[in-house]
Amino acid sequence: MKMFECKRCGFCCKGESTISLSEKDISKIAVFLNLSKSEFLKKYTVKKGKFRIELKVKNGFCIFFDEKKRICKIHPVKPEKCREWPLVPAIFKDKQAFEIIKNSCKALKDISWEQLSFFKNLHK
């Protein structure tokens, strides 16, 4: 049973700051793009603070979001945090967090807190 279907609105890919990349994310994406880790880091990422590495932003979206096709160009190896969205752990624990994310994700538009809780219990 699928809880929702992505509407490809791009909201989750939009913003001046993207998600942090793990070492695993960096390695997988670099291999997918046929680049060395250092080439990938130089071309597609920015360092935020001492330890945080994020994907660059282009036209207000993640550099890998194709605005015309409304797809992720690295979808098969997209970062774990991207794979998680919008079903991040916080929305299962806190109704207010659910409502905030629901208001930004068209795929969750018609889902209630009760339906979300039911879905969570089905997949335990």
Secondary structure as the mmCIF struct_conf table of DSSP 4:
data_model
#
loop_
_struct_conf.conf_type_id
_struct_conf.id
_struct_conf.beg_label_comp_id
_struct_conf.beg_label_asym_id
_struct_conf.beg_label_seq_id
_struct_conf.end_label_comp_id
_struct_conf.end_label_asym_id
_struct_conf.end_label_seq_id
BEND BEND1 MET A 3 MET A 3
HELX_RH_3T_P HELX_RH_3T_P1 PHE A 11 CYS A 13
STRN STRN1 LYS A 14 LYS A 14
BEND BEND2 GLY A 15 SER A 17
HELX_LH_PP_P HELX_LH_PP_P1 ILE A 19 ILE A 19
STRN STRN2 SER A 20 SER A 20
HELX_LH_PP_P HELX_LH_PP_P2 LEU A 21 SER A 22
HELX_RH_AL_P HELX_RH_AL_P1 GLU A 23 PHE A 32
TURN_TY1_P TURN_TY1_P1 LEU A 33 ASN A 34
HELX_RH_AL_P HELX_RH_AL_P2 LYS A 37 TYR A 44
STRN STRN3 THR A 45 LYS A 48
TURN_TY1_P TURN_TY1_P2 GLY A 49 PHE A 51
STRN STRN4 ARG A 52 LEU A 55
STRN STRN5 VAL A 57 LYS A 58
TURN_TY1_P TURN_TY1_P3 ASN A 59 GLY A 60
STRN STRN6 PHE A 61 CYS A 62
TURN_TY1_P TURN_TY1_P4 ILE A 63 PHE A 64
STRN STRN7 PHE A 65 ASP A 66
TURN_TY1_P TURN_TY1_P5 GLU A 67 ARG A 70
STRN STRN8 ILE A 71 CYS A 72
TURN_TY1_P TURN_TY1_P6 LYS A 73 ILE A 74
HELX_RH_3T_P HELX_RH_3T_P2 HIS A 75 VAL A 77
HELX_RH_AL_P HELX_RH_AL_P3 GLU A 80 GLU A 84
TURN_TY1_P TURN_TY1_P7 TRP A 85 PRO A 86
HELX_RH_AL_P HELX_RH_AL_P4 PRO A 89 LYS A 93
HELX_RH_AL_P HELX_RH_AL_P5 LYS A 95 LYS A 102
TURN_TY1_P TURN_TY1_P8 ASN A 103 SER A 104
HELX_RH_3T_P HELX_RH_3T_P3 LYS A 106 LEU A 108
TURN_TY1_P TURN_TY1_P9 LYS A 109 ASP A 110
HELX_RH_AL_P HELX_RH_AL_P6 TRP A 113 LEU A 122
TURN_TY1_P TURN_TY1_P10 HIS A 123 HIS A 123
#
